[in-house]
């Protein structure tokens, strides 16, 4: 049956797709594997997901490549679409912000390949959509006195779920 590898966290995430032609277990590229705690972070609900079909069949493509989504850890699944040209990448629209489990399903014209995920199945990968900008508060600058004369103290507060290692840059001019 088909086997998709999981998306890579880059501008155009990648998933290796299940084989659609012959037999064999699902193959995983090992990037953002379900259950290992890694989650692909994307800046909006619409993105392109690259994939690779393992053993696609005689014509080199799967007959069908579907995208399935869960928002409840695999208890329920929703079919989010199909790749019309069955050639990577697939256009993904998750509909909003949040954490989503994704599974790609590929089948041959004879029906061989993966079946859609069922209740209780874990996703192949997790995607977190975060398009909300950070909340930034800049406090009134304070002019130094005494030993701090000629200096200005600038204070700020920033909040976001996904701040990077160096999340704040301050620029100023006289």
Secondary structure, 3 states (H helix, E strand, C coil): CCCCCCCCCCCCCEEEECCCCCCCCCCCCCCCCCCCCCCEEECCCEEEEEEEECCCCCCCCCCEEEEEEECCCCCCCEEEEECCCCCCCEEEECCCCEEEEEEEEEECCCCCECCCCCCCCCCCEEEEECCCCCEEEECCCEECCHHHCCCEECCEEEECCCCCCCCCCCCCCC
